[in-house]
Amino acid sequence: MKTALVISGTSDLGGEIALDLAKRNFSLQLTARNPIDLQKLEQELISKNRIKVSTFRFDAQDIQSSSTLVQNLDIIPDIVFICTGYLGENERALRDREEMLRIIDTNFRGLAILLQGLAQKMEPVGGIIVGISSVSGERGRQGNFFYGSAKSAFTTLIDGYRHFYSDDKLKFVTVIPGFIKTKMLQEKTSGLMTLSAKKAASIIVRKSLKGSHKFFVGGIWYWVMMIIRNIPESIFLKLKI
Ligand SMILES: NC(=O)c1ccc[n+]([C@@H]2O[C@H](COP(=O)([O-])OP(=O)(O)OC[C@H]3O[C@@H](n4cnc5c(N)ncnc54)[C@H](OP(=O)(O)O)[C@@H]3O)[C@@H](O)[C@H]2O)c1
C-alpha cells in the first residue's frame, strides 16, 4: 500500500485530496496546526475506507514543528501534497509587520524549511512532492501582492527543486490553481472560473500521479495568466484587477 502525506489536511482542498487518495487505497499521513482538528477527517477517512491514517502537527510559523514532523514520519511517503496557505489582508499587511510576516512565513518561509527537510528525507528512496501555489504568484496585483509574492517565490522554489533533481528519483510538481470554492476565498468567487474543491483535488491528484511537472488547475487559467503576464505595465497600471 502506498503512503501519501497531506500537509494542511484540514484545508478544504487538502481534505478533498485526502479523500481522493483514500479511494485510491493510499495510507495517509495528515498534518494540521492543531491535530485535534484532524480527528474528524481521520474518523471519516477510516470509517469509509480501509486505510491507515496517522496525524502530525505542522505549523508553518513554527520552525521546530517542521523538524519534528520530518523526524516523526515513521514511513517515508511516496507522495506529498503541500496545501498550506494564508491569504491574509493585503491592506493591513501594508502597515502591520506581523500580518506581512504571517503571509510570507505561511506561504513561503515555513514551507521552504519544510521542503528542505522533506527533500533530504525522501532523496534516498525517491517520491513526488507536490506544491500547491497560486495564479496570484504570476503577476503582482494591487489587491493581494503580499500573498502573491510569497506564492511566486514558492512556485520558483518548487520549479528549482524539480530542475535540480531532474535526473533523480525525487520528483517535484508545481500546481497553479485558479479560483477554488473553499473557505480561503469564501463567497468572493463564483461562476464558471471557479472549481469545487472536490473537482480541483481530483485534477491535482490525477495529474500529479501521472507524472505532470507543472500545471494550472482549470485549464483556462493558463491562457488567462498568459494574457495577464503580457499586458504592458503602462496599461496594467490603469486596470483595477
Ligand atoms: N481557494 C482558492 O481559490 C485557491 C487558489 C489558488 C491557490 N490556493 C491554495 O490552495 C491551498 C489550499 O487552500 P484552500 O483553498 O483549501 O483554503 P483553506 O481551506 O483556507 O486552507 C488553508 C490551509 O492552510 C492552513 N494554514 C494556515 N496557516 C497555517 C500555518 N501557519 N501553518 C500550517 N498551516 C496553515 C490552514 O490551516 P487550519 O486548517 O489550521 O486553518 C488551512 O488548512 C493553499 O495553498 C492556497 O493558497 C487556493
The ligand as an SDF file (V2000), in Angstrom:
LIG
                    3D

 48 52  0  0  0  0  0  0  0  0999 V2000
   -9.1430   28.6520   -2.8190 N   0  0  0  0  0  0  0  0  0  0  0  0
   -8.5400   29.1540   -3.9070 C   0  0  0  0  0  0  0  0  0  0  0  0
   -9.1640   29.7870   -4.7720 O   0  0  0  0  0  0  0  0  0  0  0  0
   -7.0670   28.9270   -4.1100 C   0  0  0  0  0  0  0  0  0  0  0  0
   -6.4990   29.3970   -5.3040 C   0  0  0  0  0  0  0  0  0  0  0  0
   -5.1370   29.1950   -5.5370 C   0  0  0  0  0  0  0  0  0  0  0  0
   -4.3930   28.5180   -4.6010 C   0  0  0  0  0  0  0  0  0  0  0  0
   -4.9640   28.0740   -3.4290 N   0  0  0  0  0  0  0  0  0  0  0  0
   -4.1120   27.3670   -2.4880 C   0  0  0  0  0  0  0  0  0  0  0  0
   -4.6910   26.1190   -2.1990 O   0  0  0  0  0  0  0  0  0  0  0  0
   -4.1970   25.6620   -0.9260 C   0  0  0  0  0  0  0  0  0  0  0  0
   -5.3590   25.1660   -0.0810 C   0  0  0  0  0  0  0  0  0  0  0  0
   -6.1520   26.2750    0.3190 O   0  0  0  0  0  0  0  0  0  0  0  0
   -7.7460   26.2250    0.4220 P   0  0  0  0  0  0  0  0  0  0  0  0
   -8.2760   26.9810   -0.7270 O   0  0  0  0  0  0  0  0  0  0  0  0
   -8.2090   24.8150    0.6510 O   0  0  0  0  0  0  0  0  0  0  0  0
   -8.0360   27.1380    1.6770 O   0  0  0  0  0  0  0  0  0  0  0  0
   -8.1840   26.7790    3.2270 P   0  0  0  0  0  0  0  0  0  0  0  0
   -9.2520   25.7770    3.4260 O   0  0  0  0  0  0  0  0  0  0  0  0
   -8.3060   28.0960    3.9080 O   0  0  0  0  0  0  0  0  0  0  0  0
   -6.7830   26.0980    3.5820 O   0  0  0  0  0  0  0  0  0  0  0  0
   -5.6570   26.7880    4.0030 C   0  0  0  0  0  0  0  0  0  0  0  0
   -4.8930   25.8570    4.9130 C   0  0  0  0  0  0  0  0  0  0  0  0
   -3.6790   26.4660    5.3140 O   0  0  0  0  0  0  0  0  0  0  0  0
   -3.5110   26.1790    6.6740 C   0  0  0  0  0  0  0  0  0  0  0  0
   -2.6590   27.1400    7.3490 N   0  0  0  0  0  0  0  0  0  0  0  0
   -2.8190   28.4770    7.5080 C   0  0  0  0  0  0  0  0  0  0  0  0
   -1.8240   28.9810    8.2390 N   0  0  0  0  0  0  0  0  0  0  0  0
   -1.0070   27.9340    8.5560 C   0  0  0  0  0  0  0  0  0  0  0  0
    0.1920   27.7980    9.2880 C   0  0  0  0  0  0  0  0  0  0  0  0
    0.7880   28.8360    9.8850 N   0  0  0  0  0  0  0  0  0  0  0  0
    0.7580   26.5760    9.3970 N   0  0  0  0  0  0  0  0  0  0  0  0
    0.1860   25.4900    8.8320 C   0  0  0  0  0  0  0  0  0  0  0  0
   -0.9640   25.5490    8.1270 N   0  0  0  0  0  0  0  0  0  0  0  0
   -1.5480   26.7590    7.9950 C   0  0  0  0  0  0  0  0  0  0  0  0
   -4.9160   26.2250    7.2840 C   0  0  0  0  0  0  0  0  0  0  0  0
   -4.8490   25.5370    8.4980 O   0  0  0  0  0  0  0  0  0  0  0  0
   -6.0750   25.3950    9.5180 P   0  0  0  0  0  0  0  0  0  0  0  0
   -6.8600   24.2620    8.9510 O   0  0  0  0  0  0  0  0  0  0  0  0
   -5.4140   25.0780   10.8020 O   0  0  0  0  0  0  0  0  0  0  0  0
   -6.7800   26.7120    9.4810 O   0  0  0  0  0  0  0  0  0  0  0  0
   -5.6890   25.5160    6.1950 C   0  0  0  0  0  0  0  0  0  0  0  0
   -5.6340   24.1310    6.3960 O   0  0  0  0  0  0  0  0  0  0  0  0
   -3.4300   26.8470   -0.3370 C   0  0  0  0  0  0  0  0  0  0  0  0
   -2.0650   26.6830   -0.5860 O   0  0  0  0  0  0  0  0  0  0  0  0
   -3.9570   28.0190   -1.1440 C   0  0  0  0  0  0  0  0  0  0  0  0
   -3.0360   29.0950   -1.1430 O   0  0  0  0  0  0  0  0  0  0  0  0
   -6.2840   28.2630   -3.1740 C   0  0  0  0  0  0  0  0  0  0  0  0
  1  2  1  0
  2  3  2  0
  2  4  1  0
  4  5  1  0
  4 48  2  0
  5  6  2  0
  6  7  1  0
  7  8  2  0
  8  9  1  0
  8 48  1  0
  9 10  1  0
  9 46  1  0
 10 11  1  0
 11 12  1  0
 11 44  1  0
 12 13  1  0
 13 14  1  0
 14 15  2  0
 14 16  1  0
 14 17  1  0
 17 18  1  0
 18 19  2  0
 18 20  1  0
 18 21  1  0
 21 22  1  0
 22 23  1  0
 23 24  1  0
 23 42  1  0
 24 25  1  0
 25 26  1  0
 25 36  1  0
 26 27  1  0
 26 35  1  0
 27 28  2  0
 28 29  1  0
 29 30  1  0
 29 35  2  0
 30 31  1  0
 30 32  2  0
 32 33  1  0
 33 34  2  0
 34 35  1  0
 36 37  1  0
 36 42  1  0
 37 38  1  0
 38 39  2  0
 38 40  1  0
 38 41  1  0
 42 43  1  0
 44 45  1  0
 44 46  1  0
 46 47  1  0
M  CHG  2   8   1  16  -1
M  END
$$$$
